[in-house]
Amino acid sequence: MRVLITGARAPVALDHARRFAAQGHTVFAADSHSHRLTASSRAVTRSFRLPPPRTAIAAFAGTLAGIIERERIDLVLPTCEEVFYVSRARSRLPAACNVFAAPFELLAELHSKLRFTEIARDCGVHVPATTRVRSLAAARALTTGPIVLKPEFSRFGVHVRIYRDGIPADAPELPALGDWAAQELVAGRELCSFSIAVRGELRAHVTYEPAYRLARSSSFFFDPVENAAIRGFVATFVRKTTFTGQISFDWIESAAGRVSVLECNPRAISGLHLFAPDAALPAAIAGDSTGGACDVRADAAPRMISAVMTSAGLAQALRRGTFARWRRDYRRARDVLATPGDRSPLAGGLLDMAVFAASALRRRSSVREAATRDIEWDGEVLAP
C-alpha cells in the first residue's frame, strides 16, 4: 500500500510509519504544524504541510485530496485530533482511498465526555455517574462529596478539577468553555487502553499503566498490563457502535479490582508503542486480518520516551525519593523515538518542541496548547 499518515508531529505517527515501512508499504507523512519528528524518519518517503484544519477546513480538505490523488494514496491514517476534520471532509476526498476513521457524527459523540458515558453504560463495566453542568453552583447542588469537573470537550487533563473533599467555598467559577461534565470521583490506579477496530470487530488491543506523567497530563512511560474486563468492554463497545478506527479509553482500577471507564479518545494514544515492529497492525487496519477478536497482541516489555524519562522523570524521582524505582523502570523499557538504524527522529522531535515553545511564547500559552491548537475540535459546527 501507499499510506499517508497524518498528525505526523506525534510519536504515534512515527510508530505507525516505521511499522508500515518495515512491512513493505510506502509511507508518506503530513501535518499542519512542524513535524520533523516523523518526517526525518527513514521510514517516510516524503512529507507534506497541510493548512490548519481548525481555522481552514476547506483548504485542509482540498490540500489533502490533492496529495491523495498525486501520490496515489491507498490508505489515509489519522493519528491525532485531526481525525475529526479528516472524517468530516471524507466526502471531498477520493472515494477509492481508504480513510481509517469512523463517521464524524460517531466521533463527535465519543469525544463528548457527557454523551460517551451514556453510550458506555450497558457495555459491562462501571461508568461513574456523570451530569451536565454549566456553573459551580450547579455542580455543588449535585453533591457535597468528592467530584471531578471537566469540560465536555477537552484533552490531556487540561482544565480538569478534582475536589476530593467536595467543592470548597472559595473555588473559582468555571471558565466559559461550554458545558462541563460533573463526574463521580473514583479512586484507584490509572490505566489506559488502546485498540484498533474494523466494522465493529476488535483487531488489536492493549491496556497499560501510564506510570510516569508530566504533572497530571501526558505520560512518558507505558507499562503493559492484562485486564480481561477492559478487553471485554472494548470488544462490546466497538461492536455496539460498529466502530472503525483507533479508539482509546481512560480507566480507574479500584483496590478491589473493579474497573471504571472515565472517557473515550477516538484516536491513537501511546499504547500503540507497545506493539512490536513486526506486529500485524498494518494488515489489521487494512482489513486483511480475519483471525477474530484481539488477534494482534502487544509486547510484555514497557516503552518510554527516553528524553523525557531522563529529564522530567528523573527530576520527579529525585524529588519524591523514588530513584531506585526509576532506575529499575528505565533499565527495563525501550525508547520509542530513537531506535537502531533510525535515530534522526529524536533530533527532529527536539526541533518540533522548539517550534512549539516559540509559538507558546508568542501567544502566551502553554507548550501543550501550542502543540495542539490547530487541530483541536471542541464541538464547533463543521461544514461537511
C-alpha positions as a LaTeX table, in Angstrom:
\begin{tabular}{lrrr}
\hline
Residue & $x$ (\AA) & $y$ (\AA) & $z$ (\AA) \\
\hline
Met1 & 0.00 & 0.00 & 0.00 \\
Arg2 & 0.82 & 3.67 & $-0.30$ \\
Val3 & $-0.04$ & 5.08 & 3.12 \\
Leu4 & $-0.46$ & 8.71 & 4.19 \\
Ile5 & $-0.15$ & 9.19 & 7.97 \\
Thr6 & $-1.49$ & 12.49 & 9.33 \\
Gly7 & $-0.80$ & 14.07 & 12.69 \\
Ala8 & 2.89 & 13.49 & 11.98 \\
Arg9 & 4.01 & 15.69 & 14.89 \\
Ala10 & 3.11 & 12.84 & 17.27 \\
Pro11 & 5.23 & 9.86 & 18.35 \\
Val12 & 2.32 & 7.54 & 17.47 \\
Ala13 & 2.56 & 8.72 & 13.84 \\
Leu14 & 6.27 & 7.87 & 13.84 \\
Asp15 & 5.48 & 4.45 & 15.31 \\
His16 & 2.91 & 3.73 & 12.59 \\
Ala17 & 5.30 & 4.94 & 9.88 \\
Arg18 & 8.07 & 2.62 & 10.99 \\
Arg19 & 5.79 & $-0.39$ & 11.23 \\
Phe20 & 4.16 & 0.16 & 7.84 \\
Ala21 & 7.53 & 0.72 & 6.15 \\
Ala22 & 9.11 & $-2.33$ & 7.83 \\
Gln23 & 6.28 & $-4.46$ & 6.47 \\
Gly24 & 6.77 & $-3.36$ & 2.88 \\
His25 & 4.48 & $-0.34$ & 2.46 \\
Thr26 & 5.38 & 3.10 & 1.09 \\
Val27 & 4.82 & 5.75 & 3.75 \\
Phe28 & 4.05 & 9.46 & 3.43 \\
Ala29 & 3.50 & 11.88 & 6.31 \\
Ala30 & 1.52 & 15.10 & 6.62 \\
Asp31 & 0.66 & 17.66 & 9.27 \\
Ser32 & $-0.41$ & 21.27 & 9.68 \\
His33 & 2.45 & 22.04 & 12.06 \\
Ser34 & 6.13 & 21.29 & 12.41 \\
His35 & 6.55 & 17.52 & 12.15 \\
Arg36 & 10.25 & 16.80 & 11.82 \\
Leu37 & 9.78 & 14.00 & 14.37 \\
Thr38 & 8.19 & 11.75 & 11.76 \\
Ala39 & 9.37 & 13.45 & 8.57 \\
Ser40 & 13.02 & 12.81 & 9.49 \\
Ser41 & 12.48 & 9.06 & 9.84 \\
Arg42 & 13.99 & 6.71 & 7.27 \\
Ala43 & 10.55 & 5.10 & 7.09 \\
Val44 & 9.00 & 8.15 & 5.40 \\
Thr45 & 9.29 & 8.65 & 1.64 \\
Arg46 & 8.00 & 12.22 & 1.60 \\
Ser47 & 6.22 & 14.63 & 3.94 \\
Phe48 & 3.71 & 17.42 & 3.34 \\
Arg49 & 2.49 & 20.53 & 5.15 \\
Leu50 & $-1.28$ & 20.93 & 5.42 \\
Pro51 & $-3.37$ & 24.04 & 6.19 \\
Pro52 & $-4.57$ & 24.17 & 9.82 \\
Pro53 & $-7.92$ & 22.33 & 9.85 \\
Arg54 & $-9.34$ & 24.20 & 12.85 \\
Thr55 & $-9.28$ & 27.52 & 11.02 \\
Ala56 & $-9.20$ & 26.45 & 7.36 \\
Ile57 & $-11.01$ & 23.14 & 6.96 \\
Ala58 & $-11.87$ & 23.74 & 3.27 \\
Ala59 & $-8.22$ & 24.39 & 2.41 \\
Phe60 & $-7.19$ & 21.45 & 4.59 \\
Ala61 & $-9.57$ & 19.12 & 2.74 \\
Gly62 & $-8.52$ & 20.40 & $-0.68$ \\
Thr63 & $-4.82$ & 20.03 & 0.03 \\
Leu64 & $-5.32$ & 16.56 & 1.49 \\
Ala65 & $-7.36$ & 15.47 & $-1.55$ \\
Gly66 & $-4.62$ & 16.75 & $-3.87$ \\
Ile67 & $-1.93$ & 14.78 & $-2.04$ \\
Ile68 & $-4.04$ & 11.62 & $-2.17$ \\
Glu69 & $-4.53$ & 12.00 & $-5.92$ \\
Arg70 & $-0.94$ & 12.94 & $-6.84$ \\
Glu71 & 0.71 & 10.29 & $-4.68$ \\
Arg72 & $-1.89$ & 7.59 & $-5.43$ \\
Ile73 & $-2.57$ & 7.04 & $-1.73$ \\
Asp74 & $-4.40$ & 3.84 & $-0.83$ \\
Leu75 & $-4.84$ & 4.48 & 2.90 \\
Val76 & $-5.12$ & 7.66 & 4.99 \\
Leu77 & $-4.34$ & 7.01 & 8.65 \\
Pro78 & $-5.13$ & 9.90 & 11.03 \\
Thr79 & $-3.46$ & 9.72 & 14.44 \\
Cys80 & $-4.37$ & 12.83 & 16.45 \\
Glu81 & $-7.39$ & 15.13 & 16.73 \\
Glu82 & $-7.15$ & 15.98 & 13.05 \\
Val83 & $-9.19$ & 12.78 & 12.73 \\
Phe84 & $-12.34$ & 14.86 & 13.31 \\
Tyr85 & $-11.54$ & 17.10 & 10.36 \\
Val86 & $-10.41$ & 14.25 & 8.11 \\
Ser87 & $-13.62$ & 12.38 & 8.84 \\
Arg88 & $-15.77$ & 15.47 & 8.33 \\
Ala89 & $-14.08$ & 16.11 & 4.97 \\
Arg90 & $-14.43$ & 12.49 & 3.80 \\
Ser91 & $-16.88$ & 13.37 & 1.01 \\
Arg92 & $-14.28$ & 15.72 & $-0.51$ \\
Leu93 & $-11.58$ & 13.05 & $-0.66$ \\
Pro94 & $-11.11$ & 10.49 & $-3.47$ \\
Ala95 & $-13.66$ & 7.72 & $-2.95$ \\
Ala96 & $-11.19$ & 4.93 & $-3.79$ \\
Cys97 & $-8.93$ & 5.85 & $-0.86$ \\
Asn98 & $-9.49$ & 4.03 & 2.44 \\
Val99 & $-9.79$ & 6.63 & 5.23 \\
Phe100 & $-9.29$ & 4.80 & 8.50 \\
Ala101 & $-11.72$ & 6.74 & 10.66 \\
Ala102 & $-15.26$ & 6.43 & 11.94 \\
Pro103 & $-18.04$ & 8.73 & 10.67 \\
Phe104 & $-17.79$ & 12.25 & 12.06 \\
Glu105 & $-21.11$ & 12.02 & 13.94 \\
Leu106 & $-19.91$ & 8.99 & 15.91 \\
Leu107 & $-16.51$ & 10.56 & 16.62 \\
Ala108 & $-18.29$ & 13.64 & 17.98 \\
Glu109 & $-20.40$ & 11.55 & 20.36 \\
Leu110 & $-17.39$ & 9.64 & 21.66 \\
His111 & $-15.33$ & 12.81 & 22.11 \\
Ser112 & $-18.09$ & 14.27 & 24.31 \\
Lys113 & $-17.40$ & 13.39 & 27.94 \\
Leu114 & $-21.15$ & 13.53 & 28.51 \\
Arg115 & $-22.56$ & 11.63 & 25.57 \\
Phe116 & $-19.88$ & 8.93 & 25.80 \\
Thr117 & $-20.94$ & 7.85 & 29.29 \\
Glu118 & $-24.49$ & 7.32 & 28.04 \\
Ile119 & $-23.31$ & 5.05 & 25.21 \\
Ala120 & $-20.98$ & 3.11 & 27.54 \\
Arg121 & $-23.49$ & 2.25 & 30.26 \\
Asp122 & $-24.53$ & $-1.21$ & 29.10 \\
Cys123 & $-21.11$ & $-2.48$ & 27.96 \\
Gly124 & $-20.12$ & $-4.44$ & 31.05 \\
Val125 & $-18.12$ & $-2.15$ & 33.37 \\
His126 & $-18.81$ & 0.57 & 35.91 \\
Val127 & $-19.48$ & 4.01 & 34.43 \\
Pro128 & $-19.22$ & 6.83 & 37.00 \\
Ala129 & $-22.32$ & 9.00 & 37.34 \\
Thr130 & $-21.83$ & 11.99 & 35.04 \\
Thr131 & $-24.04$ & 15.09 & 34.81 \\
Arg132 & $-24.05$ & 18.12 & 32.53 \\
Val133 & $-23.45$ & 21.45 & 34.36 \\
Arg134 & $-22.58$ & 25.00 & 33.39 \\
Ser135 & $-21.72$ & 26.54 & 36.74 \\
Leu136 & $-20.07$ & 25.72 & 40.03 \\
Ala137 & $-23.42$ & 26.21 & 41.78 \\
Ala138 & $-24.97$ & 23.50 & 39.61 \\
Ala139 & $-22.10$ & 21.15 & 40.45 \\
Arg140 & $-22.43$ & 21.89 & 44.18 \\
Ala141 & $-26.12$ & 21.05 & 44.01 \\
Leu142 & $-25.23$ & 17.52 & 42.90 \\
Thr143 & $-23.10$ & 16.53 & 45.88 \\
Thr144 & $-21.12$ & 17.78 & 48.84 \\
Gly145 & $-18.68$ & 14.92 & 48.42 \\
Pro146 & $-15.83$ & 14.07 & 46.04 \\
Ile147 & $-16.34$ & 15.20 & 42.46 \\
Val148 & $-14.45$ & 15.74 & 39.19 \\
Leu149 & $-15.26$ & 18.66 & 36.87 \\
Lys150 & $-14.04$ & 18.76 & 33.26 \\
Pro151 & $-15.11$ & 20.49 & 30.06 \\
Glu152 & $-17.27$ & 18.38 & 27.77 \\
Phe153 & $-14.60$ & 18.65 & 25.07 \\
Ser154 & $-11.03$ & 18.66 & 26.36 \\
Arg155 & $-7.81$ & 16.67 & 26.26 \\
Phe156 & $-4.69$ & 15.83 & 28.30 \\
Gly157 & $-6.42$ & 16.68 & 31.57 \\
Val158 & $-6.45$ & 20.40 & 30.77 \\
His159 & $-8.92$ & 22.37 & 32.95 \\
Val160 & $-9.84$ & 19.26 & 34.94 \\
Arg161 & $-10.67$ & 19.96 & 38.58 \\
Ile162 & $-10.54$ & 17.22 & 41.20 \\
Tyr163 & $-12.23$ & 18.01 & 44.52 \\
Arg164 & $-11.61$ & 15.06 & 46.85 \\
Asp165 & $-13.34$ & 16.70 & 49.81 \\
Gly166 & $-16.13$ & 18.43 & 47.93 \\
Ile167 & $-16.10$ & 21.80 & 46.19 \\
Pro168 & $-14.63$ & 24.42 & 48.58 \\
Ala169 & $-16.41$ & 27.68 & 49.19 \\
Asp170 & $-13.60$ & 29.71 & 47.61 \\
Ala171 & $-13.33$ & 27.62 & 44.41 \\
Pro172 & $-13.19$ & 29.86 & 41.30 \\
Glu173 & $-16.12$ & 29.81 & 38.90 \\
Leu174 & $-15.91$ & 27.51 & 35.88 \\
Pro175 & $-14.42$ & 29.15 & 32.79 \\
Ala176 & $-16.80$ & 29.77 & 29.90 \\
Leu177 & $-15.86$ & 26.67 & 27.93 \\
Gly178 & $-19.37$ & 25.44 & 27.14 \\
Asp179 & $-20.92$ & 22.55 & 29.05 \\
Trp180 & $-18.97$ & 20.76 & 31.76 \\
Ala181 & $-19.12$ & 17.15 & 32.94 \\
Ala182 & $-19.55$ & 16.72 & 36.69 \\
Gln183 & $-18.41$ & 13.17 & 37.35 \\
Glu184 & $-18.34$ & 10.92 & 40.37 \\
Leu185 & $-14.75$ & 10.71 & 41.66 \\
Val186 & $-13.44$ & 7.15 & 41.53 \\
Ala187 & $-10.27$ & 6.28 & 43.44 \\
Gly188 & $-7.66$ & 3.76 & 42.32 \\
Arg189 & $-4.93$ & 3.05 & 39.78 \\
Glu190 & $-5.00$ & 4.90 & 36.47 \\
Leu191 & $-5.00$ & 2.74 & 33.37 \\
Cys192 & $-5.35$ & 3.44 & 29.65 \\
Ser193 & $-6.32$ & 1.24 & 26.73 \\
Phe194 & $-5.65$ & 1.50 & 23.01 \\
Ser195 & $-7.44$ & $-0.57$ & 20.38 \\
Ile196 & $-7.98$ & $-0.93$ & 16.65 \\
Ala197 & $-11.36$ & $-2.00$ & 15.29 \\
Val198 & $-12.81$ & $-2.56$ & 11.83 \\
Arg199 & $-16.59$ & $-2.53$ & 11.32 \\
Gly200 & $-17.19$ & $-3.40$ & 14.95 \\
Glu201 & $-14.59$ & $-6.18$ & 15.17 \\
Leu202 & $-11.76$ & $-5.70$ & 17.64 \\
Arg203 & $-8.50$ & $-6.31$ & 15.76 \\
Ala204 & $-5.80$ & $-5.21$ & 18.24 \\
His205 & $-5.82$ & $-4.23$ & 21.90 \\
Val206 & $-3.55$ & $-3.29$ & 24.78 \\
Thr207 & $-4.05$ & $-1.96$ & 28.31 \\
Tyr208 & $-1.25$ & $-0.15$ & 30.08 \\
Glu209 & $-0.40$ & 1.92 & 33.12 \\
Pro210 & 0.82 & 5.48 & 32.43 \\
Ala211 & 3.41 & 5.08 & 35.17 \\
Tyr212 & 5.13 & 8.47 & 34.81 \\
Arg213 & 3.33 & 11.68 & 33.85 \\
Leu214 & 4.07 & 15.34 & 33.22 \\
Ala215 & 2.01 & 16.74 & 36.11 \\
Arg216 & $-1.50$ & 15.30 & 35.54 \\
Ser217 & $-1.10$ & 15.39 & 31.77 \\
Ser218 & 0.76 & 13.28 & 29.20 \\
Ser219 & 2.54 & 10.10 & 30.17 \\
Phe220 & 6.05 & 9.19 & 29.02 \\
Phe221 & 6.36 & 5.64 & 30.40 \\
Phe222 & 3.96 & 2.94 & 29.23 \\
Asp223 & 3.77 & $-0.30$ & 31.23 \\
Pro224 & 1.50 & $-3.02$ & 29.74 \\
Val225 & $-0.95$ & $-4.86$ & 31.99 \\
Glu226 & $-3.53$ & $-7.59$ & 31.39 \\
Asn227 & $-7.14$ & $-6.80$ & 32.24 \\
Ala228 & $-9.88$ & $-9.06$ & 30.90 \\
Ala229 & $-12.71$ & $-6.73$ & 31.98 \\
Ile230 & $-11.26$ & $-3.85$ & 29.98 \\
Arg231 & $-10.73$ & $-6.02$ & 26.90 \\
Gly232 & $-14.29$ & $-7.30$ & 27.20 \\
Phe233 & $-15.71$ & $-3.79$ & 27.46 \\
Val234 & $-13.82$ & $-2.59$ & 24.38 \\
Ala235 & $-14.95$ & $-5.58$ & 22.32 \\
Thr236 & $-18.56$ & $-4.93$ & 23.33 \\
Phe237 & $-18.31$ & $-1.18$ & 22.79 \\
Val238 & $-16.84$ & $-1.31$ & 19.29 \\
Arg239 & $-19.38$ & $-3.96$ & 18.30 \\
Lys240 & $-22.24$ & $-1.83$ & 19.66 \\
Thr241 & $-21.10$ & 1.26 & 17.74 \\
Thr242 & $-19.84$ & $-0.64$ & 14.65 \\
Phe243 & $-16.65$ & 1.35 & 15.15 \\
Thr244 & $-13.85$ & 1.54 & 12.59 \\
Gly245 & $-10.60$ & 3.24 & 13.53 \\
Gln246 & $-8.33$ & 3.73 & 16.52 \\
Ile247 & $-10.01$ & 4.10 & 19.89 \\
Ser248 & $-8.70$ & 4.71 & 23.38 \\
Phe249 & $-10.17$ & 4.86 & 26.89 \\
Asp250 & $-9.13$ & 6.15 & 30.31 \\
Trp251 & $-9.78$ & 3.91 & 33.30 \\
Ile252 & $-9.57$ & 3.62 & 37.07 \\
Glu253 & $-8.98$ & 0.23 & 38.70 \\
Ser254 & $-10.05$ & 0.10 & 42.35 \\
Ala255 & $-8.14$ & $-1.75$ & 45.07 \\
Ala256 & $-10.82$ & $-4.43$ & 44.86 \\
Gly257 & $-10.25$ & $-4.86$ & 41.11 \\
Arg258 & $-13.34$ & $-3.08$ & 39.76 \\
Val259 & $-12.63$ & $-1.06$ & 36.63 \\
Ser260 & $-14.43$ & 2.18 & 35.81 \\
Val261 & $-14.33$ & 3.76 & 32.35 \\
Leu262 & $-13.94$ & 7.54 & 32.55 \\
Glu263 & $-13.78$ & 8.84 & 28.99 \\
Cys264 & $-13.00$ & 8.00 & 25.38 \\
Asn265 & $-10.40$ & 9.33 & 22.95 \\
Pro266 & $-11.38$ & 8.18 & 19.43 \\
Arg267 & $-7.80$ & 8.39 & 18.17 \\
Ala268 & $-4.38$ & 6.88 & 18.73 \\
Ile269 & $-2.59$ & 7.16 & 22.06 \\
Ser270 & 0.72 & 5.89 & 23.40 \\
Gly271 & $-0.45$ & 2.30 & 23.82 \\
Leu272 & 0.42 & 1.91 & 20.15 \\
His273 & 4.11 & 1.87 & 21.15 \\
Leu274 & 3.62 & $-1.41$ & 22.99 \\
Phe275 & 3.19 & $-3.41$ & 19.78 \\
Ala276 & 6.26 & $-5.00$ & 18.25 \\
Pro277 & 7.67 & $-3.66$ & 14.95 \\
Asp278 & 6.51 & $-6.82$ & 13.19 \\
Ala279 & 3.03 & $-6.86$ & 14.77 \\
Ala280 & 0.34 & $-7.21$ & 12.10 \\
Leu281 & $-1.25$ & $-3.81$ & 12.72 \\
Pro282 & $-0.98$ & $-2.73$ & 9.05 \\
Ala283 & $-2.91$ & $-5.83$ & 7.96 \\
Ala284 & $-5.45$ & $-5.33$ & 10.75 \\
Ile285 & $-6.02$ & $-1.72$ & 9.73 \\
Ala286 & $-6.26$ & $-2.54$ & 6.04 \\
Gly287 & $-8.89$ & $-5.18$ & 6.76 \\
Asp288 & $-6.74$ & $-8.16$ & 5.86 \\
Ser289 & $-6.75$ & $-9.73$ & 9.31 \\
Thr290 & $-9.59$ & $-12.21$ & 9.78 \\
Gly291 & $-8.39$ & $-14.17$ & 12.77 \\
Gly292 & $-11.09$ & $-12.98$ & 15.17 \\
Ala293 & $-11.18$ & $-10.53$ & 18.05 \\
Cys294 & $-7.93$ & $-9.32$ & 19.59 \\
Asp295 & $-5.72$ & $-11.30$ & 17.23 \\
Val296 & $-2.90$ & $-8.73$ & 17.48 \\
Arg297 & $-1.36$ & $-8.62$ & 20.95 \\
Ala298 & 1.13 & $-6.21$ & 22.47 \\
Asp299 & 4.58 & $-6.99$ & 23.84 \\
Ala300 & 5.14 & $-7.53$ & 27.55 \\
Ala301 & 8.03 & $-5.05$ & 27.74 \\
Pro302 & 7.32 & $-1.40$ & 28.63 \\
Arg303 & 8.21 & 1.55 & 26.39 \\
Met304 & 9.23 & 5.10 & 27.25 \\
Ile305 & 10.11 & 8.45 & 25.77 \\
Ser306 & 13.69 & 8.28 & 26.97 \\
Ala307 & 14.46 & 12.00 & 26.60 \\
Val308 & 11.62 & 12.87 & 28.99 \\
Met309 & 12.30 & 9.93 & 31.29 \\
Thr310 & 15.88 & 11.11 & 31.81 \\
Ser311 & 14.89 & 14.73 & 32.38 \\
Ala312 & 11.45 & 15.30 & 33.92 \\
Gly313 & 11.15 & 11.68 & 35.04 \\
Leu314 & 14.49 & 11.67 & 36.79 \\
Ala315 & 13.75 & 15.02 & 38.44 \\
Gln316 & 10.44 & 13.65 & 39.74 \\
Ala317 & 12.14 & 10.54 & 41.10 \\
Leu318 & 14.80 & 12.52 & 42.93 \\
Arg319 & 12.20 & 14.89 & 44.37 \\
Arg320 & 9.98 & 12.02 & 45.57 \\
Gly321 & 12.76 & 9.75 & 46.79 \\
Thr322 & 11.96 & 7.02 & 44.24 \\
Phe323 & 15.25 & 6.92 & 42.34 \\
Ala324 & 15.69 & 3.16 & 42.80 \\
Arg325 & 12.31 & 2.50 & 41.19 \\
Trp326 & 13.10 & 4.98 & 38.38 \\
Arg327 & 16.40 & 3.20 & 37.66 \\
Arg328 & 14.70 & $-0.22$ & 37.51 \\
Asp329 & 11.99 & 1.09 & 35.20 \\
Tyr330 & 14.47 & 2.86 & 32.93 \\
Arg331 & 16.52 & $-0.30$ & 32.52 \\
Arg332 & 13.55 & $-2.50$ & 31.55 \\
Ala333 & 11.96 & $-0.13$ & 28.98 \\
Arg334 & 12.82 & 0.67 & 25.36 \\
Asp335 & 12.77 & 4.12 & 23.76 \\
Val336 & 10.06 & 4.93 & 21.21 \\
Leu337 & 11.86 & 7.80 & 19.44 \\
Ala338 & 15.46 & 6.77 & 18.75 \\
Thr339 & 15.62 & 3.18 & 17.50 \\
Pro340 & 18.57 & 1.32 & 15.96 \\
Gly341 & 19.06 & 2.49 & 12.39 \\
Asp342 & 16.59 & 5.38 & 12.75 \\
Arg343 & 17.78 & 7.88 & 15.35 \\
Ser344 & 17.13 & 11.13 & 13.47 \\
Pro345 & 13.56 & 11.46 & 14.81 \\
Leu346 & 14.96 & 12.27 & 18.26 \\
Ala347 & 16.63 & 15.41 & 16.92 \\
Gly348 & 13.56 & 16.11 & 14.78 \\
Gly349 & 11.34 & 15.92 & 17.84 \\
Leu350 & 13.56 & 18.39 & 19.71 \\
Leu351 & 13.29 & 20.81 & 16.79 \\
Asp352 & 9.50 & 20.43 & 16.82 \\
Met353 & 9.46 & 21.20 & 20.55 \\
Ala354 & 11.47 & 24.37 & 19.92 \\
Val355 & 8.86 & 25.46 & 17.36 \\
Phe356 & 6.02 & 24.74 & 19.80 \\
Ala357 & 7.83 & 26.59 & 22.58 \\
Ala358 & 8.35 & 29.65 & 20.38 \\
Ser359 & 4.67 & 29.61 & 19.45 \\
Ala360 & 3.72 & 29.36 & 23.12 \\
Leu361 & 5.85 & 32.39 & 23.96 \\
Arg362 & 4.27 & 34.45 & 21.18 \\
Arg363 & 0.75 & 33.52 & 22.24 \\
Arg364 & 1.43 & 33.45 & 25.98 \\
Ser365 & 0.12 & 29.92 & 26.26 \\
Ser366 & 1.48 & 26.58 & 27.44 \\
Val367 & 3.61 & 24.45 & 25.13 \\
Arg368 & 0.91 & 21.77 & 25.19 \\
Glu369 & $-1.70$ & 24.26 & 23.98 \\
Ala370 & 0.64 & 25.45 & 21.25 \\
Ala371 & 1.28 & 21.86 & 20.15 \\
Thr372 & $-2.39$ & 21.05 & 19.50 \\
Arg373 & $-4.21$ & 24.36 & 18.98 \\
Asp374 & $-4.52$ & 23.99 & 15.20 \\
Ile375 & $-6.12$ & 20.51 & 15.29 \\
Glu376 & $-8.35$ & 20.62 & 18.37 \\
Trp377 & $-12.09$ & 20.23 & 17.97 \\
Asp378 & $-14.38$ & 21.31 & 20.82 \\
Gly379 & $-17.82$ & 20.66 & 19.44 \\
Glu380 & $-17.99$ & 23.51 & 16.93 \\
Val381 & $-20.24$ & 23.08 & 13.88 \\
Leu382 & $-18.15$ & 21.98 & 10.88 \\
Ala383 & $-19.23$ & 22.25 & 7.28 \\
Pro384 & $-19.17$ & 18.83 & 5.53 \\
\hline
\end{tabular}
